């Protein structure tokens, strides 16, 4: 069984105006990925 879980976060920085917007978008996406990964980890633990 493979115990590795990975996700890739991609953003189009050209559509964001400044470093603050880029940081906010990255943090928002990181939270979403974190939730997904937690669900995947818990599902693997139940197997």
C-alpha positions in Angstrom: 0.0 0.0 0.0 1.3 3.4 -0.9 1.2 5.8 2.1 2.1 8.9 0.1 -0.5 11.7 -0.5 0.4 14.7 -2.5 -1.4 17.7 -4.1 -0.2 20.4 -6.4 -1.2 24.1 -6.0 -1.1 26.2 -9.1 -2.0 29.9 -9.4 -1.9 32.4 -12.3 0.1 35.1 -10.6 -0.4 37.5 -13.5 -4.1 37.8 -12.6 -3.2 38.9 -9.1 -2.1 42.5 -8.5 0.3 42.3 -5.7 2.1 40.1 -3.2 -0.7 40.4 -0.7 -3.3 39.0 -3.2 -0.9 36.2 -4.2 -0.3 35.3 -0.5 -4.1 35.4 0.2 -4.8 33.1 -2.8 -2.0 30.7 -1.8 -3.3 30.5 1.8 -6.9 29.9 0.6 -5.8 27.1 -1.7 -3.5 25.6 1.0 -6.5 25.4 3.4 -8.6 23.6 0.8 -5.8 21.1 0.0 -5.2 20.5 3.8 -8.8 19.6 4.3 -8.7 17.2 1.3 -5.5 15.6 2.6 -7.0 15.1 6.1 -10.0 13.3 4.6 -7.6 11.1 2.5 -5.4 10.4 5.5 -8.4 9.4 7.6 -9.8 7.2 4.9 -6.4 5.4 4.6 -6.3 4.9 8.4 -9.7 3.2 8.2 -8.6 0.7 5.6 
